[in-house]
Amino acid sequence: MSNLIYFMIAGCLLIILILVIASPMRTGAKLILRAACGAAGIFVTNALLASFGVSVGINIFTLAVIAVLGLPGFAVLYAAVFILPPL
């Protein structure tokens, strides 16, 4: 009988450990997916706005902004192109 209790406790601890490890993995996967979708969005938007001379580079900074902020980050990147003077 006491072995059954130990197995139940071990099973519960294993489930808790899996849940604790899986949560950050889901967050990381979500950020990677958002960054990939953001890169595709930048690529398409650059193609559409190429005739106007507007483009945003695809690099680690722009992907991080889009991954963290989402659509508002995408808008901020293109707003910065219009507001800030070229270097």
Buried (B, 14 or more C-beta within 10 A) or exposed (E): EEEEEEEEEEEEEEEEEEEEEEEEEEEEEEBEEBBEBBBEBBEEBBEEBEEEEEBBEBEEEBBBBBBEBEEEBBEEBBEEEEEEEEE
